[in-house]
């Protein structure tokens, strides 16, 4: 499961063309979220992901830059209206650290999302179904995203965090 979440986190940081990201920068962003991985492993993972997802690499100069192809459709895991649990739409409100704004700008959580900036953070609000992909996306943001609404989603994220904390402290 850790590999899947790492892949998801990696893909969320790969911008759409013409922007690009190199493996070292990607390593730094993952490290900020507590994921320690070598640059070489990231390079291998990006090559593997490019076999399934519309990733391109700019090899004109080093370090090579990775992008999501400009004409590619929205990646399925980022269109979180799919893969819902029960189809019920809920108002989702997140408080996000400003450092997530580039990620959200390049890879919107949902086409109808609303962003309200407030200094060192911003609020993301959207009406959408609660899905396993949404939960994984929120968890991949680490401490940089806090669920404010709905309460059931906040409780679910808190339960995941408590289980993770227990695992890291040998109480599992």
N, C-alpha and C positions, 0 to 999 in steps of 0.2 A: 504494500500500500504506500510505503514511503516513496518508492520510485515513481508511482503514478502521480502523487501529489507534487513531487519535484518536477516532473515533466510538465504538469499543469502550471506550476509557478513559472517555469522557464518560458513556456509559450505565452504567458500573460505579459512577460517583459519584452517579447520580441515585437518591435513596432511594425506598422505597415509601411511599405515602400512609399516614399523614397528614403525614409529614415532607416537607420540600421543600428545594430548593437553587436559588439564583439564579445567573445567568450569571457575575457577578463572582466569586463564591465558587468556581464551577466553573473559572473561568480561573486562580485562585490554585492550586487543586489540580492542574491540568494543568501549571502552571508549576513546581510542586514536583517534577514528574516529567520536567522538561526540555522540555515542549511549550509553546512560546510562540505564542499565538494571541489575536486581539482579542476583546473581549466581543461585538462585533457579529457576528463570524463564529460564535461559540458560539451566539448567539441564532438565527442562520440555520440552523446545524446542528441545533439542538434542534427547530426547526420542521420541518425535513426528516425528522428521526428520528421525530417524532410522527405522520408519515404512515404509518409502517411499524410502529412499536412503540407499546404502550399508555401513552404519556406524556401527562400532563395538566399544565396550567399554571393556577396560581392568579393571576388578574389583578385581585383585589380591591384590592391595594395594590402599589406599586412598592417595591423591585424584585420582579418577577414570580417566583414560585417554581415549580419543575418537580418532578414526582413520577412514579413509576410507579404506575398505577392500582391501588388497593388490591385489587380482585378479580381482577387480571390474573394469568395463569399465570406461572410462572417463565420469564424470558426465555431463549430457546433457547441462546444462547451462554454463559449462566451455568450451564446444566445440562450440564456438560461430559462427562457419561457418553455423550452422543451424539457423532457425528462422530469415531469412533475410527479408529485406523489399522488395527489387527489384532484388536481385540476383547479382547486380553489385559489382565487387570486387574493393576495393580501397586500396591504401597503407596507413596503419595506423601506425603512429609514436607517441609514448608516452614517455614523460620524467617522470621517476618514482623515488621516494625516495628510498634510499638503503634499508629501512625497509620493502619494498615490495618484496625484492629478495627471501626471504624464501617462501612467498606465491606463487610467480611465479615459483619457482623451484619445489614445491610440486604439484602445480595445474597450468600447463601451460595454457596461454590464448589460444594458438593455436599450433598445432604440428610443424608448420613451422616458428615459431617466431624466431627472432634474437635478442640477447641481447648484448649491448655494454656498459661495465662498465666505469664510469667516476667519481671516487671519491665518493662524497656523494649521487650520483644518478646514474641511468643507463637509457639507451634508449632501448625501446622495439619497434621493427619494424616488421611488418607482412603484407602481402597482404591477405586481407580477406573481406568478405561482411560486410557492416554496418548493424547491427541488433539492435533490441530493447534490447536484452540481452547484447550486447556489451555496449550500453549506460548505462544500469543498472550497469554493472560491473565497468565501469569507475567511475560512480557516487559513488559507494560503496567504492571506494578507497579514497574519499574525497580529501583533499589537497595534497595527496601523489602521485597523477597521474595528469599529464597535457597533454592534446592532442595537439600535434604540427601539425599533418597532419591527415586527409585532412581538409581543412578550414571549410567545411560544418559541419563536426562532431564537430570541436572545437566550432563553433557557436552554435550548438545544446546543447552542454554541458554547455556553458556559459548561454544560455537561461534558462536551468533547474536551474542552480545555482542562477541566478537572481530571478527566481520565488520562490526558497526556501528562499532566503534572504528576499524577500518581505513578505513571510509568517511568518517568525520569527520576523519581525519588524512591524507586524500588518497592513501591506499595501495590504492585500489580500481581 
